[in-house]
Amino acid sequence: MFRRFHLLLPSAASPWEAWSCPSASTSTLLETTAAPARPAKASGPLTIALPAKSCRTLALLLPSQDPKIIRQLAFAQLEKRGLAAATPEHTRFHCHAIPAPQGTSIISIDVVAPEAAAALLPLQPLGLLPSARCYLLPQGPLVLAIEHQRLVLWAAHRSHLIHTHILSSPRANLAQIASEIHLASLTLLQQNLLPEVTALQLWGDFSPAETDALRAALPWPVSAQPRPNPDPAHCAQFRSALLLPSANRSPHRSRQRLLLKVAAAAALLAAALYGTIQPFRALAALENQAAHMDQAINAASGSNLQQKALSDLVRASQERWSALRMALDSRRYPLIQLNHLTRTLGQGNLVLERFEAKGPDLSLSGTAQSALEAYRYFSAINTDPDLRLYDWSMVQPVLAATGTASFQIKGKMR
């Protein structure tokens, strides 16, 4: 059953938008604010949609379709990326699973930056969600949107958001934006997170010149349209209290234990009142019922054999994931490596003629205007943050009669 609520949504510019959602299919813009705030003269539940800079959405392919195992494996991946707290209960993340072939799942993880959620606590929101989950996204096309003056790429599988990517390129450099979008799409396709990419849709204030430039630089059709209104049904479906700080939500097991304890206390109180007018046999039966509830509380602590079996299954799945990690590490993809190497060319007069990747070994060769230019390129590779994963070496450049220098550089992953 749908219940009316208000929505705070990041707009394309710096302010926030306040929306009224009276039904599952109707949303009305009420006002804009410079900072997140409840709409004036509005009461009732509040849902807050966060921009990608405050709530990241990551996509993973995991070898399970069990919700309990999926959450534990997702937490393990957040730990590896430095996005997790000490325990899953204190980590503000929520998993959305899409079943995939052969018992696997495509997992979309929403994880909130702690400082972003803390600033919203005075508003007492019912739940949080990424702003991209407020819309029914198209199947096939990628979406380029604007959040707080930042360009953000949204990718969807079966019309549900699986990945968001904040573009680092300045908006004026459309060629670099197109290259970054294309590279992000290739990464998602190589990881089997998307079946295909059919187009790019621009949502928001994009000029015809920007649309034409991206259309010329990308291999798919590009179209522009106004950003649609948020979909209240989607907001209600995908908002999650798990994205709020742990102090404002109780872990599932704590709630379960609390309910059982309250039920046990209620049973004992009923026994005390009922026992004043009924035989002692009824009181003994109620005390026996309370004892069974206490056993249920102990079982909920996870010390039974089923919990142990679940832990063993999670451990086995994590071991299988570790075996796949090297193959899924995007830093090992030749396209990613080549992108970093071409980016470090800068404005120098160099030409890359050959690039080869064999496992942990890279090899590239080319021609520079002079030996000095070749050494400068070698130095740029060694100091580039994205290429420090490799140990680099270069033989002495070979000078031609024209003064140009042929160079060969090799890298080995540490």
HUFEN-V881512 format. One record per pair of residues at least 12 apart in sequence whose ideal C-beta (glycine too) atoms are under 10 Angstrom apart, sorted by the first residue. I is the first residue (numbers start at 1). J is the second residue. Records with the same first field share a line. If there is no record, write none. Layout:
BEGIN
I: J, J
END
This chain:
BEGIN
1: 24
2: 21, 22, 23, 24, 25, 232, 233, 236
3: 21, 22, 24, 44, 45, 126, 236
4: 20, 21, 22, 23, 26, 44, 45, 232
5: 19, 20, 21, 22, 44, 45, 46, 47, 125, 126, 127, 232, 235, 236, 239
6: 18, 19, 20, 21, 22, 27, 30, 38, 39, 42, 43, 44, 45, 46, 47, 48, 125, 126
7: 19, 20, 21, 27, 29, 30, 39, 45, 46, 47, 48, 49, 125, 129, 131, 134, 230, 232, 235, 236, 239
8: 33, 36, 37, 38, 39, 46, 47, 48, 49, 50, 120, 123, 125, 128, 131
9: 27, 29, 32, 36, 47, 48, 49, 50, 51, 131, 134, 147, 227, 229, 230, 235
10: 36, 48, 49, 50, 51, 52, 53, 54, 130, 131, 134, 145, 146, 147, 148, 150, 152
11: 29, 32, 33, 51, 131, 146, 147, 148, 149, 204, 227
12: 145, 146, 147, 148, 149, 150, 203, 204, 205, 227
13: 32, 146, 147, 148, 149, 205
14: 32, 34, 35, 148, 149
15: 31, 32, 33, 34, 35, 36, 148
16: 31, 32, 33, 34, 35, 36, 37, 48, 49, 51, 148
17: 29, 30, 31, 32, 33, 39, 49, 131, 230
18: 30, 31, 32, 33, 36, 37, 38, 39, 40, 42, 46
19: 31, 39, 47, 49, 134, 229, 230, 232, 235
20: 39, 42, 44, 232
21: 45, 47, 134, 229, 230, 231, 232, 233, 235, 236
22: 232
23: 232, 233
24: 231, 232, 233, 234, 235, 236, 237
25: 231, 232, 233
26: 229, 231, 232
27: 134, 228, 229, 230, 231, 232, 233, 235
28: 229
29: 229, 230
30: 42
35: 119
36: 48, 49, 50, 116, 119, 120, 122, 123, 125
37: 122, 123
38: 122, 123, 124, 125
44: 126
45: 124, 125, 126, 127, 236, 239
46: 120, 123, 124, 125, 126, 127
47: 125, 126, 127, 128, 129, 134, 230, 232, 235, 236, 238, 239
48: 116, 117, 120, 123, 125, 126, 127, 128, 129, 131, 235, 239, 243, 244
49: 128, 129, 130, 131, 132, 133, 134, 135, 147, 230, 235, 238, 239
50: 110, 112, 113, 116, 117, 120, 128, 129, 130, 131, 132, 133, 147, 243
51: 116, 130, 131, 132, 145, 146, 147, 148, 150, 152, 164, 166
52: 130, 131, 132, 145, 147, 148, 150, 151, 152, 153, 154, 164, 165, 166
53: 113, 116, 147, 148, 150, 152, 164, 166
54: 112, 113, 115, 116, 117, 119, 120, 128, 130, 131, 147, 148
55: 92, 93, 94, 110, 111, 112, 113, 116, 117, 128, 129, 130, 131, 132, 133, 164, 243
56: 78, 81, 83, 93, 109, 110, 111, 112, 113, 130, 163, 164, 165, 166
57: 94, 96, 108, 109, 110, 111, 129, 130, 132, 133, 154, 155, 161, 162, 163, 164, 165
58: 74, 77, 78, 81, 83, 93, 107, 108, 109, 110, 111, 162, 163, 164, 165
59: 96, 98, 106, 107, 108, 109, 155, 157, 161, 162, 163, 164, 187, 188, 191, 193, 194
60: 73, 74, 77, 78, 95, 105, 106, 107, 108, 109, 162, 163, 191, 193, 321, 328
61: 100, 104, 105, 106, 107, 191, 192, 193, 321, 324, 328
62: 74, 76, 77, 95, 97, 100, 104, 105, 106, 107, 317, 320, 321, 324
63: 100, 102, 103, 104, 105, 316, 317, 318, 320, 321, 324
64: 97, 103, 104, 105, 107, 313, 314, 317, 320, 321
65: 97, 98, 99, 100, 103, 104, 105
66: 97, 103, 105, 310, 313, 314, 317
67: 95, 97, 105
68: 310, 313, 314
69: 105, 310, 313, 314, 316, 317, 318
70: 95, 96, 97, 105, 107, 109, 314, 317
71: 88, 93, 94, 95, 97, 107, 109, 242, 314
72: 88, 95, 310, 311, 313, 314, 315, 317, 318
73: 95, 105, 107, 314, 317, 318, 320, 321
74: 88, 91, 93, 94, 95, 97, 105, 107, 108, 109, 111
75: 87, 88, 89, 91, 93, 95, 109, 111
76: 88, 314, 317, 318, 321, 322
77: 107, 109, 318, 321, 325
78: 91, 93, 109, 111
79: 91
80: 321, 322, 325
81: 109, 111
83: 109, 111, 112, 113
84: 111
85: 114, 246
87: 246, 251
88: 242, 251
89: 242, 246, 249, 250, 251, 252, 253, 254
90: 114, 245, 246, 247, 251
91: 111, 112, 114, 242, 246
92: 110, 111, 112, 113, 114, 116, 117, 128, 240, 241, 242, 243, 244, 245, 246, 249
93: 109, 110, 111, 112, 240, 242, 243
94: 108, 109, 110, 111, 112, 127, 128, 129, 130, 238, 239, 240, 241, 242, 243
95: 107, 108, 109, 110, 111, 240, 242
96: 108, 109, 110, 133, 160, 161, 162, 237, 238, 240
97: 109
98: 157, 158, 160, 162, 193
99: 158
100: 157, 192, 193
101: 192
104: 192
106: 157, 158, 160, 162, 163, 191, 192, 193, 194
107: 162, 193
108: 130, 133, 155, 156, 157, 160, 161, 162, 163, 164, 193, 238
109: 162, 163
110: 128, 129, 130, 132, 133, 161, 164, 238, 240, 242, 243
111: 130, 243
112: 128, 129, 130, 240, 242, 243, 244, 245
114: 245
116: 128, 243
117: 243, 244, 245, 248
118: 244, 245, 247
120: 243, 244, 245, 248
121: 244, 245, 247, 248
124: 244, 248
125: 239, 241, 243, 244, 248
126: 236, 239, 240, 241, 244
127: 235, 236, 238, 239, 240, 241, 242, 243, 244, 249
128: 238, 239, 240, 241, 242, 243, 244
129: 161, 234, 235, 236, 237, 238, 239, 240, 243
130: 147, 152, 154, 161, 164, 238, 239, 243
131: 145, 147, 148, 152, 154, 161, 164, 230, 235
132: 145, 147, 152, 153, 154, 155, 156, 161, 162, 163, 164, 234, 238
133: 154, 160, 161, 164, 230, 231, 234, 235, 237, 238, 239, 240
134: 161, 228, 229, 230, 231, 232, 234, 235, 238, 239
135: 154, 156, 159, 161, 203, 227, 228, 229, 230, 231, 234, 235
136: 156, 159, 160, 161, 228, 230, 231, 233, 234
137: 154, 155, 156, 157, 158, 159, 160, 161, 162, 201, 203, 234
138: 154, 156, 159, 198, 199, 201
139: 156, 157, 158, 159, 160, 195, 196, 198
140: 156, 157, 159, 194, 195, 196, 197, 198, 199, 201, 220
141: 154, 155, 156, 197, 198, 199, 200, 201, 220, 221, 222, 223
142: 154, 155, 156, 163, 165, 181, 184, 185, 188, 194, 197, 198, 199, 200, 201, 218, 220, 222
143: 155, 156, 161, 164, 199, 200, 201, 202, 203, 204, 225, 227
144: 165, 167, 177, 181, 200, 201, 202, 203, 204, 206, 210, 214, 222, 224
145: 164, 201, 202, 203, 204, 206, 227
146: 171, 202, 203, 204, 205, 206, 227
147: 164, 166, 204
149: 171
150: 166, 167, 168, 171
151: 165, 166, 167, 168, 169, 170, 171, 177, 180, 181, 202, 204, 206
152: 164, 165, 166, 167, 203
153: 165, 166, 167, 177, 180, 181, 184, 185, 188, 200
154: 201, 203
155: 184, 185, 187, 188, 193, 194, 197
156: 194
157: 188, 193, 194, 195
158: 195
159: 234
160: 234, 237, 238
161: 234, 238
162: 188, 193, 194
163: 184, 187, 188, 191, 193, 194
165: 180, 181, 183, 184, 185, 187, 188
167: 180, 181, 184
168: 180
169: 181
171: 206, 210
172: 210
174: 209, 210, 211, 212, 213, 214, 216, 217
175: 213, 214, 216, 217
176: 217, 343
177: 210, 213, 214, 217, 218
178: 200, 213, 214, 215, 216, 217, 218, 219, 222
179: 217, 218, 339, 342, 343
180: 339
181: 197, 200, 214, 217, 218, 220, 222
182: 197, 200, 217, 218, 219, 220, 335, 339
183: 333, 335, 336, 338, 339
184: 197
185: 197, 200, 218, 219, 220
186: 333, 335, 336, 339
187: 330, 333, 335, 336
190: 328, 330, 333, 335, 336
191: 327, 328, 330, 333
192: 328
196: 220
197: 218, 219, 220
198: 220, 221
199: 218, 220, 221, 222, 223
200: 214, 215, 218, 219, 220, 221, 222, 223, 224
201: 221, 222, 223, 224, 225
202: 214, 215, 222, 223, 224, 225, 226, 227
203: 224, 225, 226, 227, 228
204: 224, 225, 226, 227
205: 224, 226, 227
206: 222, 223, 224, 225, 226
207: 224
208: 224
210: 222, 224
211: 223, 224
212: 224
253: 300, 301, 302
254: 300
256: 296, 297, 300, 301
257: 296, 297, 298, 300, 301
258: 297
259: 297, 300
260: 293, 294, 295, 296, 297, 298, 299, 300
261: 293, 294, 297
262: 293
263: 289, 290, 293, 296, 297
264: 289, 290, 291, 292, 293, 294, 296, 297
265: 290, 293
266: 290, 293
267: 286, 287, 289, 290, 291, 292, 293
268: 283, 286, 287, 289, 290, 293
269: 286
270: 283, 286, 289, 290
271: 283, 284, 285, 286, 287, 289, 290
272: 286
274: 286
275: 287
326: 359, 360
329: 389, 413
331: 386, 387, 389, 390, 413
332: 357, 359, 360, 389, 413
333: 357
334: 355, 356, 357, 358, 362
335: 357
336: 386
337: 355, 357, 362, 364, 386, 387, 389, 390, 411, 413
338: 352, 355, 357, 362, 364
339: 386
340: 381, 384, 385, 386, 387, 389, 390
341: 355, 362, 364, 366, 377, 380, 381, 384, 386, 387, 409, 411
342: 355, 364
343: 380, 384, 386, 387
344: 377, 378, 379, 380, 381, 382, 383, 384, 386, 387
345: 366, 377, 380, 381
346: 376, 377, 380
348: 368, 369, 370, 372, 373, 374, 376, 377, 380
349: 367, 368, 369, 370, 373, 404
350: 366, 367, 368, 369, 373, 374, 376, 377, 405, 407
351: 366, 367, 368, 369, 404
352: 364, 365, 366, 367, 377, 407, 409
353: 365, 366, 367, 406, 407
354: 366, 408
356: 410
357: 411
359: 412, 413
360: 389, 390, 411, 412, 413, 414
361: 390, 410, 411, 412, 413
362: 387, 390, 392, 409, 410, 411, 412, 413
363: 408, 409, 410, 411, 412
364: 377, 381, 394, 407, 408, 409, 410, 411
365: 395, 406, 407, 408, 409, 410
366: 405, 406, 407, 408, 409
367: 397, 398, 400, 404, 405, 406, 407
368: 397, 404, 405, 406, 407
369: 402, 403, 404, 405
370: 397, 399, 403, 404, 405
371: 396, 397, 398, 399, 403, 404, 405, 406, 407
372: 397, 405
373: 397, 404, 405, 407
374: 394, 396, 397, 398, 399, 404, 405, 406, 407, 408, 409
375: 394, 396, 397, 405, 407
377: 394, 407, 409
378: 392, 393, 394, 397, 407, 409
379: 392, 394
381: 394, 409, 411
382: 394, 409, 411
387: 411
388: 414
389: 411, 412, 413, 414
390: 409, 410, 411, 412, 413, 414
391: 410, 411, 412, 413, 414
392: 409, 410, 411, 412
393: 408, 409, 410, 411, 412
394: 407, 408, 409, 410, 411
395: 407, 408, 409, 410
396: 408
END
